[in-house]
């Protein structure tokens, strides 16, 4: 198990040190907060539009992050010969591949956490046509992001530390601190008669999105054992859009007894299981724990099957 943890930790740190990972995480968090600063004139649905939009940004950012991470962690190491060097040690191919997925999943979890903080802040900053942008919260968040980059620049210049990793960890810490400061020490009117509050129902909704991203990471790792970055992105994007339409394309026909629809409905991941943004409407309760458990079981089952396919593809892959 020591080899497994070492490979997983190295894969995680390798991904965190990628400039594209930092750029993707920070830009998505900034864009999420920006979406809460724009007037929508949504006829009373302004808050829901903001929450749905920021969750969509989280999901699409995770899709791109999963493909880029799998490409950097698996496909690049196979192409460069690093995987062959690792497997020449007492490390099995299954152990190597599962550790690589764990590193990718850890990087996606960190990215999703930063985006979750931004989403919670956006739910608190959202306002209707009778209010205005929460400029104080926006300034605090922007200062936190700027300070994270400045601190990483300081440690890089004076202590000769790696800039991207320090910036990523500083961003995670300072964005969290900024969120706590905003919700504890500032106030904002969301409507004419309502003080803005954080919608904590976004936490279980974001957890479901994280489960979907772990499944996407499994698909990306399976593709990366045979394909380069761009083909992996194309395949994962195809599975993503096909899974979004799974109920429409295969669900009804499977209920009517079509064998091919039942087969495809089983093989294609149904992303609608992980997308429950409708609970964020005013007056609705949070996602029940029973549904979270069922979604976790579905994700675990599909992820196990995906990693089994990835291992089968990787077992006879020529690494020389």
C-alpha positions as CSV (number, residue, x, y, z in Angstrom):
1,X,0.0,0.0,0.0
2,X,2.9,2.3,0.5
3,X,3.6,2.3,-3.2
4,X,0.0,3.0,-3.9
5,X,-0.1,6.1,-1.7
6,X,3.2,7.3,-3.0
7,X,2.0,7.1,-6.6
8,X,-1.3,8.7,-5.8
9,X,0.3,11.6,-3.8
10,X,2.9,12.2,-6.6
11,X,0.1,12.2,-9.2
12,X,-1.9,14.7,-7.1
13,X,1.0,17.0,-6.6
14,X,2.0,16.8,-10.3
15,X,-1.5,17.9,-11.3
16,X,-1.5,20.7,-8.7
17,X,1.7,22.0,-10.1
18,X,0.3,22.2,-13.7
19,X,-0.3,25.9,-14.7
20,X,-3.4,25.0,-16.6
21,X,-4.9,23.5,-13.4
22,X,-4.4,26.7,-11.4
23,X,-5.7,28.8,-14.3
24,X,-8.8,26.6,-14.7
25,X,-9.6,26.6,-11.0
26,X,-9.0,30.3,-10.4
27,X,-10.8,31.5,-13.6
28,X,-13.8,29.3,-12.9
29,X,-14.1,30.6,-9.3
30,X,-13.8,34.2,-10.5
31,X,-16.4,33.6,-13.2
32,X,-18.8,32.0,-10.8
33,X,-18.6,35.0,-8.5
34,X,-19.0,37.3,-11.5
35,X,-22.2,35.6,-12.5
36,X,-23.7,36.7,-9.2
37,X,-22.9,40.3,-10.0
38,X,-24.8,40.6,-13.2
39,X,-28.5,41.8,-13.3
40,X,-30.7,39.2,-14.9
41,X,-34.2,40.7,-14.7
42,X,-35.5,37.2,-14.4
43,X,-39.0,38.0,-13.3
44,X,-38.5,36.6,-9.8
45,X,-36.2,33.7,-10.8
46,X,-33.0,35.7,-10.5
47,X,-31.7,33.7,-7.6
48,X,-32.4,30.4,-9.2
49,X,-30.8,31.5,-12.5
50,X,-27.6,32.4,-10.6
51,X,-27.4,29.1,-8.7
52,X,-28.1,27.0,-11.7
53,X,-25.6,28.8,-13.8
54,X,-22.8,28.5,-11.3
55,X,-23.4,24.8,-10.8
56,X,-23.2,24.4,-14.6
57,X,-19.8,26.1,-14.6
58,X,-18.7,23.8,-11.8
59,X,-19.7,20.7,-13.8
60,X,-18.2,21.8,-17.1
61,X,-15.0,23.0,-15.4
62,X,-14.7,19.6,-13.8
63,X,-15.2,17.8,-17.1
64,X,-12.3,19.8,-18.7
65,X,-10.2,19.3,-15.5
66,X,-10.8,15.5,-15.5
67,X,-9.7,15.2,-19.1
68,X,-6.6,17.4,-18.7
69,X,-5.6,15.7,-15.5
70,X,-6.0,12.2,-16.9
71,X,-4.0,13.3,-20.0
72,X,-1.2,14.7,-17.9
73,X,-1.2,11.9,-15.4
74,X,-1.6,8.8,-17.5
75,X,-1.2,9.5,-21.3
76,X,1.8,11.7,-20.9
77,X,3.6,9.2,-18.6
78,X,2.9,6.4,-21.0
79,X,4.2,8.4,-23.9
80,X,7.3,9.7,-22.1
81,X,8.3,6.3,-20.7
82,X,7.8,7.3,-17.0
83,X,5.1,4.6,-16.6
84,X,7.5,1.9,-17.8
85,X,10.1,3.1,-15.2
86,X,7.5,2.9,-12.4
87,X,6.2,-0.5,-13.4
88,X,9.8,-1.8,-13.5
89,X,9.6,-1.5,-9.7
90,X,7.5,-3.9,-7.6
91,X,4.3,-2.1,-8.7
92,X,1.5,-3.8,-10.6
93,X,-0.4,-2.3,-13.4
94,X,-3.7,-2.3,-11.5
95,X,-2.0,-0.6,-8.5
96,X,-0.5,2.0,-10.8
97,X,-3.7,2.8,-12.6
98,X,-5.9,3.0,-9.5
99,X,-3.3,5.2,-7.8
100,X,-3.3,7.5,-10.9
101,X,-7.1,7.7,-10.7
102,X,-6.9,8.5,-7.0
103,X,-4.5,11.4,-7.8
104,X,-6.8,12.7,-10.5
105,X,-9.8,12.4,-8.2
106,X,-8.0,14.3,-5.4
107,X,-7.1,17.1,-7.8
108,X,-10.8,17.3,-8.9
109,X,-11.9,17.3,-5.3
110,X,-9.7,20.3,-4.5
111,X,-10.9,22.1,-7.6
112,X,-14.5,21.4,-6.8
113,X,-14.0,22.6,-3.2
114,X,-12.7,26.0,-4.4
115,X,-15.7,26.2,-6.9
116,X,-18.1,25.2,-4.1
117,X,-16.9,28.1,-1.9
118,X,-17.4,30.4,-4.9
119,X,-20.9,28.9,-5.5
120,X,-21.9,29.4,-1.9
121,X,-20.7,33.0,-2.1
122,X,-22.6,33.5,-5.3
123,X,-25.8,32.2,-3.7
124,X,-25.3,34.8,-1.0
125,X,-24.5,37.6,-3.5
126,X,-27.4,36.9,-5.8
127,X,-30.0,39.6,-6.0
128,X,-33.1,40.5,-7.9
129,X,-34.0,43.6,-10.0
130,X,-34.8,45.7,-6.9
131,X,-31.3,45.3,-5.3
132,X,-27.7,45.9,-6.4
133,X,-24.4,44.1,-6.7
134,X,-22.7,43.2,-3.4
135,X,-19.6,45.3,-4.0
136,X,-18.2,44.7,-0.6
137,X,-18.2,40.9,-1.0
138,X,-16.9,41.2,-4.5
139,X,-14.0,43.4,-3.3
140,X,-13.1,40.9,-0.4
141,X,-13.1,37.9,-2.8
142,X,-11.0,39.7,-5.4
143,X,-8.5,40.7,-2.7
144,X,-8.3,37.1,-1.6
145,X,-7.5,35.9,-5.1
146,X,-4.9,38.7,-5.6
147,X,-3.3,38.0,-2.3
148,X,-3.0,34.3,-3.1
149,X,-1.1,35.0,-6.3
150,X,1.0,37.7,-4.6
151,X,2.0,35.3,-1.7
152,X,2.9,32.6,-4.2
153,X,5.0,35.1,-6.1
154,X,6.7,36.1,-2.8
155,X,7.6,32.5,-1.9
156,X,8.7,31.8,-5.4
157,X,11.0,34.8,-5.6
158,X,12.5,34.8,-2.1
159,X,12.2,31.1,-1.1
160,X,12.5,29.5,-4.6
161,X,9.4,27.5,-4.1
162,X,7.1,26.2,-6.9
163,X,4.8,29.1,-7.8
164,X,1.7,27.2,-9.1
165,X,1.4,24.8,-6.2
166,X,1.8,27.6,-3.6
167,X,-0.7,29.7,-5.5
168,X,-3.2,26.9,-5.5
169,X,-3.0,26.1,-1.8
170,X,-3.0,29.8,-0.9
171,X,-6.0,30.3,-3.1
172,X,-7.9,27.5,-1.4
173,X,-7.1,28.9,2.1
174,X,-7.7,32.6,1.3
175,X,-10.9,32.0,-0.6
176,X,-12.2,30.1,2.4
177,X,-11.2,32.9,4.8
178,X,-12.8,35.5,2.5
179,X,-16.0,33.5,2.5
180,X,-16.1,33.3,6.3
181,X,-15.4,37.0,6.6
182,X,-18.1,37.9,4.1
183,X,-20.9,35.8,5.7
184,X,-19.9,36.8,9.3
185,X,-19.1,40.5,9.0
186,X,-20.9,41.9,6.0
187,X,-24.6,42.2,5.0
188,X,-26.4,42.5,1.7
189,X,-30.0,42.9,0.6
190,X,-31.0,40.3,-1.9
191,X,-34.4,41.8,-2.4
192,X,-36.3,44.8,-1.1
193,X,-37.3,43.0,2.1
194,X,-34.9,40.1,2.5
195,X,-31.3,40.0,3.7
196,X,-29.1,37.8,1.6
197,X,-28.2,34.4,3.0
198,X,-26.1,31.5,1.9
199,X,-28.0,28.7,0.3
200,X,-26.5,25.7,2.1
201,X,-28.6,23.3,-0.1
202,X,-25.9,23.8,-2.7
203,X,-23.5,21.6,-0.6
204,X,-25.3,18.2,-1.3
205,X,-26.0,19.3,-4.8
206,X,-22.3,20.0,-5.3
207,X,-21.4,16.6,-3.7
208,X,-23.5,14.9,-6.4
209,X,-21.6,16.9,-9.1
210,X,-18.3,15.7,-7.5
211,X,-19.5,12.1,-7.8
212,X,-20.2,12.7,-11.5
213,X,-16.7,14.2,-11.9
214,X,-15.1,11.1,-10.3
215,X,-17.0,9.0,-12.8
216,X,-15.8,11.3,-15.6
217,X,-12.2,10.9,-14.2
218,X,-12.6,7.1,-14.5
219,X,-13.7,7.5,-18.1
220,X,-10.9,9.9,-18.9
221,X,-8.3,7.5,-17.3
222,X,-9.7,4.6,-19.4
223,X,-9.4,6.7,-22.6
224,X,-5.9,8.0,-21.6
225,X,-4.5,4.4,-21.5
226,X,-4.9,4.3,-25.3
227,X,-5.5,7.9,-26.6
228,X,-3.9,11.3,-26.4
229,X,-5.4,14.4,-24.9
230,X,-7.6,15.6,-27.8
231,X,-9.2,12.2,-28.6
232,X,-9.8,11.7,-24.8
233,X,-11.5,15.0,-24.7
234,X,-13.7,14.1,-27.7
235,X,-14.7,10.7,-26.2
236,X,-15.4,12.1,-22.8
237,X,-17.4,15.0,-24.2
238,X,-19.4,12.5,-26.3
239,X,-20.2,10.4,-23.2
240,X,-21.1,13.5,-21.3
241,X,-23.7,14.8,-23.9
242,X,-25.0,11.3,-24.6
243,X,-25.5,10.7,-20.8
244,X,-27.4,14.0,-20.5
245,X,-29.9,12.7,-23.1
246,X,-29.9,9.1,-21.8
247,X,-33.4,9.3,-20.4
248,X,-34.8,10.7,-23.6
249,X,-32.8,8.5,-26.0
250,X,-32.9,5.2,-24.2
251,X,-35.0,5.4,-21.1
252,X,-38.5,5.3,-22.6
253,X,-37.6,2.6,-25.1
254,X,-36.0,0.5,-22.3
255,X,-39.3,0.7,-20.4
256,X,-41.1,-0.6,-23.5
257,X,-38.9,-3.6,-23.6
258,X,-36.3,-2.7,-26.3
259,X,-33.2,-4.9,-25.6
260,X,-30.8,-2.5,-27.3
261,X,-32.2,0.5,-25.5
262,X,-31.8,-1.4,-22.2
263,X,-28.3,-2.2,-23.0
264,X,-27.3,1.3,-23.9
265,X,-29.2,2.7,-21.0
266,X,-27.1,0.6,-18.7
267,X,-23.8,1.3,-20.5
268,X,-24.1,5.1,-20.8
269,X,-23.8,7.0,-17.6
270,X,-27.0,8.9,-16.7
271,X,-25.7,12.3,-15.6
272,X,-29.3,13.4,-14.7
273,X,-28.8,11.3,-11.5
274,X,-26.2,13.8,-10.4
275,X,-28.0,17.0,-11.5
276,X,-30.7,18.0,-9.0
277,X,-30.5,21.8,-9.3
278,X,-34.4,21.9,-9.2
279,X,-34.2,21.6,-5.4
280,X,-32.7,25.0,-5.3
281,X,-36.1,26.6,-6.0
282,X,-37.6,28.8,-3.2
283,X,-39.3,26.8,-0.5
284,X,-38.0,23.3,-1.5
285,X,-36.1,21.1,1.0
286,X,-32.5,20.0,0.6
287,X,-31.5,16.7,-1.2
288,X,-32.4,13.8,1.2
289,X,-29.6,11.6,2.5
290,X,-31.2,8.5,1.0
291,X,-30.9,10.0,-2.5
292,X,-27.3,10.9,-1.8
293,X,-26.6,7.3,-0.8
294,X,-28.3,5.9,-3.9
295,X,-26.4,8.2,-6.1
296,X,-23.1,7.3,-4.4
297,X,-23.8,3.6,-5.0
298,X,-24.6,4.2,-8.6
299,X,-21.4,6.2,-9.0
300,X,-19.4,3.5,-7.3
301,X,-20.8,0.8,-9.5
302,X,-20.2,2.7,-12.7
303,X,-16.8,3.8,-11.6
304,X,-15.8,0.2,-10.7
305,X,-16.9,-1.0,-14.2
306,X,-15.1,1.9,-15.9
307,X,-11.8,1.2,-14.0
308,X,-12.1,-2.5,-14.8
309,X,-12.3,-1.6,-18.5
310,X,-9.4,0.8,-18.0
311,X,-7.3,-2.0,-16.5
312,X,-8.2,-4.3,-19.3
313,X,-7.1,-1.7,-21.9
314,X,-3.9,-1.0,-19.9
315,X,-2.9,-4.7,-19.3
316,X,-1.7,-5.4,-22.8
317,X,-0.6,-1.8,-23.6
318,X,2.9,-1.8,-25.0
319,X,4.9,0.7,-22.9
320,X,8.1,0.7,-24.8
